[in-house]
C-alpha cells in the first residue's frame, strides 16, 4: 500500500517538474494557459 503511494507521489512530482520545465518559467506557464484558453474560445465560436 505504502509503495503504491510512493510511486504515485514520485510520478506526480516528476510530471509537475517536466511540465514546469517545458514552460520554462511560471510566467511562461501562465502564457501557455492563456493561449490554450484563447484557442478554446476561438473553437467555441
C-alpha positions as CSV (number, residue, x, y, z in Angstrom):
1,X,0.0,0.0,0.0
2,X,2.7,2.5,1.0
3,X,4.7,1.5,-2.1
4,X,1.9,2.5,-4.4
5,X,1.5,5.8,-2.6
6,X,5.3,6.5,-3.0
7,X,5.1,5.6,-6.7
8,X,2.1,7.9,-7.2
9,X,3.8,10.7,-5.3
10,X,7.0,10.4,-7.2
11,X,5.2,10.2,-10.5
12,X,3.2,13.3,-9.8
13,X,6.3,15.2,-8.8
14,X,8.1,14.2,-12.0
15,X,5.2,15.1,-14.2
16,X,4.9,18.5,-12.4
17,X,8.6,19.1,-12.8
18,X,8.5,18.3,-16.5
19,X,5.5,20.4,-17.1
20,X,7.2,23.4,-15.5
21,X,10.4,22.8,-17.3
22,X,8.6,22.7,-20.6
23,X,7.1,26.1,-19.9
24,X,10.5,27.3,-18.7
25,X,9.0,29.7,-16.1
26,X,5.9,30.3,-14.1
27,X,5.2,33.3,-16.4
28,X,5.6,31.1,-19.4
29,X,3.1,28.6,-17.9
30,X,0.6,31.5,-17.5
31,X,1.1,32.5,-21.1
32,X,0.7,28.9,-22.3
33,X,-2.6,28.6,-20.3
34,X,-3.8,31.9,-21.7
35,X,-3.1,30.7,-25.3
36,X,-4.9,27.4,-24.6
37,X,-7.9,29.4,-23.3
38,X,-7.9,31.6,-26.3
39,X,-7.8,28.6,-28.6
40,X,-10.8,27.0,-26.8
41,X,-12.7,30.3,-27.1
42,X,-12.0,30.5,-30.9
43,X,-13.1,26.9,-31.4
44,X,-16.3,27.6,-29.5
45,X,-17.4,30.4,-31.8
